[in-house]
């Protein structure tokens, strides 16, 4: 009897240990994961593209010189406001004036030659007329040879006069060219604006450009009435941008002061085309016109812009972090099957294509468990995705932490962090 009692006691202990282990395993399997949640609700969303660039005036003129010489008069300083036609600087005109004087003398000489050729022509015409009159009175008084020589002299004088007139026209053109060169020693402002760059001082020598060497950039005049932000945009974002899209521009020199802008031009070709098979990124230039630029704005300031490419008022949305991807399990099982209905094995390409299909979705919290729910996404706002289908207003979705969302499985038990409990509706 005592032996049987020991056996029953031992069996009882084994049973109790087994039940304890089973309860421990079950408890571990149902251990809740602590997550944050948020309610799916309607919001106004705006899809944006962020790009960086710099500020420039829409119209600016870089002024160089077409003549070489020393600057003898400089009437502006950097930052001065100038009107169109005002004198900016003057280059020493001594050489140009000497060229004008030579051209005028050459023109006077050509005009004198024209007068001389005209007088010779009149003399030849009178000689021919006199011989013709004598021949009409008495043909024996003038020989045919004399008449032919007179006619030839007249033709020669006509050609000489024509040549002298062409020579006079040539020297007149040379004079106009010399006067034009002299006028270029006086540089006036081509537009009204501000002198935003000044690279010359009075007394310095101006160098003109050649085929391989650029000339001296004297100064830059900018019309600051219309200011633009020139942005560099990746090729993948350019198709989403349209003329007239609104934007918010932030300028590093004006922290905390956003400026409104509008897309006024989209580049038709890349800033730097891809060479050959290189994989470098291709960027396009997008220009924004600032709607109300401050007077203190200056060219070349750094800028960052958010271009609004789409707006959706009052659409159902969830936090971006709440959306994750999972493989379509049905597709994966189908791709992993050994063969089709006819017994033909599936190709590895088909299995790979099916396995690569992924679904976007969220984990909806119901009755303390996270249920995987596929969704269809719309536009992407700053912090939220638009939900086109798959959720209803008021659904509670898991919104963090990120790593726990990635590790969650369908039906897993969850508890809500105190700071992440859904707001009462």
Phi, psi and omega in degrees: 000312176301328180292318179296323179298319180296322181295315181295324177296318179297316179298322179298318180296318180298317180297316180298319178296318179298315179298320179297317179296318181297318178294323180293318180294317179296320178295321179293322181293328182263013181296125186286142176266130181278124184224168170259151180228163175209151183272134173288121183213171183279139178215161170271120183247148175225124177273129185234157172238126181261133180214156180244159179182214183215166181266141175208154172285150179297325183233121173215149185236122172271120187259123174240178181246144176265356180231152179264142179167179182265139178285117182256349181207125178231118190253003182228161172234161179298131182099351180289143171273132183231153176258157178298132178092352181286146181289124179265310180202165180228135178260145182311118185267009187303310182296318181294321179294324177296320178295322178295319180296318178296319180294323178293319178296318179296323179293319178299318179296318179295320179294324176295322178295324176296318179296318179295318179294326178293320179294318179296325178294317179296322178296318179294325179291320178294320179298317180294320180296320180296317179294322179295322178295318178296321181293327179289326178290311182210109182300340182281347183282333183233129179279158176297326179296320180294320178296317180295320178296322180293318177297320180295318179297323178297315179297321179296319181291325175297317178294322179296319178296318179299318178297319180294322178294320176296321178296321178294321178296322179294313180293329176294319177296321178296323177295316178298321178296317180295321178293324177296317177299322179293323180294334180285352174284347176252115185252123179246164182285127180282340179221167172272136181171206182242142175283104184264350177208134178226114186248012184226151176235156178298132182102342177282158182262132179273135179248130179273158182281154175239187183298321185253349183234126178289154178280181181287129171274111187282307182197169179232130176249126184240136173270105186269013178288333177235118183249140181237152169250118181263116188248153174254117186242136179295149183302329182288339182264340185301316181299340181277348184264138178233154175300135181094351177301138178279160183208157173245122186250131174246130182249130185302327182284348179233070184297140178073012181235090181286151179237140178277143179215172180216140181292120182248342179203140177237126182300140178267349178222159183292151177298317177222100184301148177294138181262119174060230183261015182295149184257018180294150181292149179250127182242152178238155179267128176238130185249129175252140173261122179286133187279328181216070183287144177285157181293334182281359182292140181233153178296156173076005175291146179285143182217150173231133185232142171252108181271123181273111185259349179198147178228140177225108179279138173051060177245150179295133185211158176224161178300147180301321184294339183285340184271129177225178181237147176223149176292141176291104187298324180295318179294319181297318179296320180296318181291332183275354181296145184292336181193173179267194184296335180270358179090002179282132180293145178283145181288153178296328179296319179294318178296320181293318180296318180291320181294334182280349178290126182233152178249140173267139182193183180226166174258116179265130182270120175220128177056040176077011179230151180265119182251122180293127184228112177295145180224160173251126186264150174253233182281163179252117175274193181294321182228357186225152171262142169283135177257112180279319179204158177114337180230165175236152177304136180097347176297139179262122183243152176286126185240019176150173351293163187301313184296323180290325177297318180294331183266352182293149174239159182298126178090002181294144177285139181224154169235152186263130175299152183301322182278350184248014181292142181300142180289144178294143183254000000 
